[in-house]
Amino acid sequence: MEETALELGYDSEVVDRVWLLAQAVAGNDPALWRKDERGAWLNRLEYRNRHSQFGWEIADCGFFLRRTGVAALRPMQWQNHVDFLVAARTGAVMTADGLQNVRKLI
């Protein structure tokens, strides 16, 4: 059976480089806490954890950004990653509301 890209994941060097693309937030340890481009909290230790509201994945935005390699990758809260291709239709994203992530209409 062929494994999907999500099951294979990325090597630790790529994960570390993509993590640094997430927004650091003053007052929070940037090694552990950052936000994605939609404003949702990410926890570094929750990479690929879909059971955590702070879980995150790596989205390949190459098609939209017209880039390849790490330049095309973005850290995203896992629900934002799942919604990535349909967000324009649903009009909802996960974003921070204080110290929690909530779904909001855009």
N, C-alpha and C positions, 0 to 999 in steps of 0.2 A: 504494500500500500504506500502511495506517495505522500510524504508529509507536506503540509502547507508551510508558507513562509512564517506564519504566526507560530506554528509548532516548532519550527527550526530556530526562530529568533535570530538575533544578531550577536556577533561576538562582543566580548566585554569592552573592547576598545571603541567600537562603534557606539555602543550603549552609552559609554562615558562621554563621548564627543557630542552625542545628541542631547544628553542630559544638560550639558552646558548651554544649549540653545534655548532652554526654558527660561522664563523670566525669574530672576532672583527678586525676592521681596524683602525690603528693609525690615530688620527686627527678627528675621528667620534665618536659620542656618542654611545657606545655599547648597551645602553638601547633602542636606536631607529634604528641604522643602523649596519648591518653586511652583510657578504657575504656567499653564499652557497658553497658547495664543487666544483661547476663548476665556481665559481668566480662571480656569478650574485649578484647584490645588493638586499638586503631584507630590508624592513621597518617593524618594529615590529607591527605598527598599521595597516598594510595591510594584516594581516593574513586572508587567505581564500578570498582575493579580486582578482578575475581574470580580473578585469577592470583596474588594475594598473600594470605597468611594474615592480614595486617593491613588488607586491603581492607574498605571499609564502604559502606553504602548508607543511604538514608533510608527508613524504614518509616513508613507512614501508619497510625497507631493510632487514628484518629478513631472508628471503629466501637466499639472497646473502651473508649476513654477518654471517649466522648461529647463530643468536642471537634472543632473545625474549625480550619483554618489551620495556622500554624506550631505552635500549642499541641498539635496532634495528631501532630506529626512527631517521630520518634526516630532518633538515629544508631545503626545496628546493624552489627556485623561481618557481612560479606556472607552467610556460611553461616547465621548466626542469622536474618538477614532471610529467606532462602529457607525456613528451617524455622519461621518465625514462626507460621504458621497450623496447623502440624502438630506443634509442639513438645510439646503435651500428650499426643499419641498416641505420639510416638517416645521421649519421656522423655530426650532428649539435647540438649545445647547446646554451643556453642563457648565456652570461657572460658579465662582466663589460667592458665598453670602456669609461674610464674616469668616469663621474658621471651618465652615462646612461647604460642601458642594451641593448645589441645587440645580434643577432643570428650570430654565427660564426661556420664555419666548423672545425671539429677536425681531 
